[in-house]
Amino acid sequence: MDRLLAGTPLRSDGALTVLALAAEADVKRHVLTHRHTDLKDEFYAKVRAQGRVPDSERKLRAELKKTKERLANLIEENKRQQAEIETFARVVNVLTVENHQLRGQSGPKRAPVVALRPAPDTDS
């Protein structure tokens, strides 16, 4: 533990993790995480007391930051799509009303259908 905290590891990569601690102590990881949890907790307490953040926590914080950014982007996208949906709903409602009105007309009251033709070409 002291070698890791001093930054002079002999058997590990020097990361401030339980895995590196187990390697330095020449024991299997599960020994620290299951049998000697007090040593694991003491190690992390000493790491924090030095004002350092364990690598595992640093990775989790980075992942949390990315996840929060992604969530914010998805919330904005959701709001934009919701606004589009509301606009499309209004358009559908207007078209439904117009369609109903057009189908309700009979005989000469019916609006004439005008075919759209391209304007004559004046360049010739």
HELIX and SHEET records of a PDB file:
HELIX    1   1 ASP A    2  ALA A    6  1                                   5    
HELIX    2   2 VAL A   18  ALA A   25  1                                   8    
HELIX    3   3 ARG A   29  HIS A   30  1                                   2    
HELIX    4   4 VAL A   31  ARG A   35  3                                   5    
HELIX    5   5 THR A   37  ALA A   49  1                                  13    
HELIX    6   6 ASP A   55  GLY A  104  1                                  50    
HELIX    7   7 GLY A  107  LYS A  109  5                                   3    
END                                                                             
